[in-house]
Amino acid sequence: MQKLLNEEKITRCALVAINTRYDDDEEIEASFDELERLVEIAGGEAVFRLVQNKSTPDVRTYIGQGKVKELSALCENNEIELVVFDTELSPSQIRNLEEDIEAEVRVIDRSMLILDIFALHAQSGEGKLQVELAQLRYTIPRLIGKGEALSRLGGGIGTRGPGESKLETDRRHLMRRISALEAQLREMDENRVTQRKAREKSGICKVAIAGYTNAGKSTLLNYLTGAGILAEDKLFATLDPTTRKFTLPDNTEILLTDTVGFIRNLPHHLIRAFRSTLDEVKYADVIMVLVDSSDPRCDEQLEVTQKLLFDLGASAKPILYVYNKCDDADPSFYGASSRIPTSSVAYISAKTGVGVNEMLGTLCAMCNGGKSKEIFVIPYSEQGNLNALYKYATVHDVEYGEGYIVVSATVDQKTKGMMAKYLQRRQDNEKNEE
C-alpha cells in the first residue's frame, strides 16, 4: 500500500468526526486527541478539527452535504492535503467526499491511518506479512473504479485502464495474494504452536505484558530483561512480540512477552491479521496489564484493554494491573482503581524502577499459584507413581539410581499431598530420626 502521508514533508491534515450524542463532547475530544497523535506519528499535522452533530451518519457523505461545503471551504483556505475521518468510511463515501470537496485532497479513515502506521513500524517478516494481509483485506471492498483510488494500491495494480474487467482482475490478483499470505502465516503459526507446546512442557510460567498502546510495555521489558527493543513515546512503536526469560526474586523462572498495544476502535482487519500474535495473551498463564497512570483518560483506556482481553478469551486469567509512570501521575490518582482488588494492583515507574520490586513480589505469588518445585524419591517397586507425576505435575528431570527414581517436578498442593511420602525432605527427616 502506498504511504498515505508524505514522510519527507509535513502533510497538512483536517480531522473530522460526527457526534451522534450531543452531550458526549469529552469523548469526541478524547478520540480527536488520539487521532491527532496518530496523524503526527504518520508524518502529518492536524490543522483543524470539524465536528458534525448529527443523530445518524449521512449515507452518501457521512457528515451531510451542508457540512461537506463547510469542510471544502476550510480545506481551500488552509491548504489542506489530507482529510482524516475518525471512523471507518465506506468506499462510496470516500469517493463522494473526494468528488464534493473542491480542494485537491485525499480522504482516508481511521483504519487506513492505523494501517499506514503499522506498515511503517513492522520490522519482522511476520509483522510485515500481517500488516500486508490487513491492508489487502481492507482494500478489496474499496476497489471502486476510480483512477486515483486505484493508484493507492501499489504493487503493480493500476497499470492498465479502468473498467469492470480491470476491477475483476485486480480482485482476483488480491485474493491470490491474500491466500498466499494466509498460507505463509499459517506456517509461521504452526511454528509458534510448536514453540508454545515446548514452553508448556518446560513448566515455565508464561507472562504476557498487555495494555493500551504507549503504556510502557516495552520499557518495562527492557528494564527487567535488557531486551533492547524499541521503546518510544509513540503509539504503536512496537508491533512485533518479544519474549525473554526472567528470574523472579524467589528464583522462579518465567517467560515475559511484550505484545502489540491496544487502542480504541482497533480495526477488525488488524485483529484478524494479528490473531496469532495476540494469542500470546490468550495462552499466557498470567497477564500483566499496563496502564499509563499519567494519562487523565487511563480509566477509559483500561476499559478498552479489558474489553479486548474479553474478546480474545483471556479475561478469566490471573491479571496483575500495573499502573506505570506513577512518578508522572497526579498524587490524587492513587486509590482510583478501587474496583480492582489491591492484591492485584501495583504502582511503578518502568523508566526509573520505582515500585518494581513490590510488583515482582506480587507477580511471584501469582505465577506460583500455590505450586512449588519439589524432589521426589520413588522406589522402583512403586514406579507407577512416576506416571502420576507426569499426569498431574510438570516433570523437569528424572534420574534412575540404585533402587530409586529421583524426580524433580513442579506440583500443586493437591499433587504434593498425594505424593507426600515420596518427598525428599520427608525422607531425609525420617533418616535423621533413625
Disulfide bonds with the S-S distance in Angstrom:
none
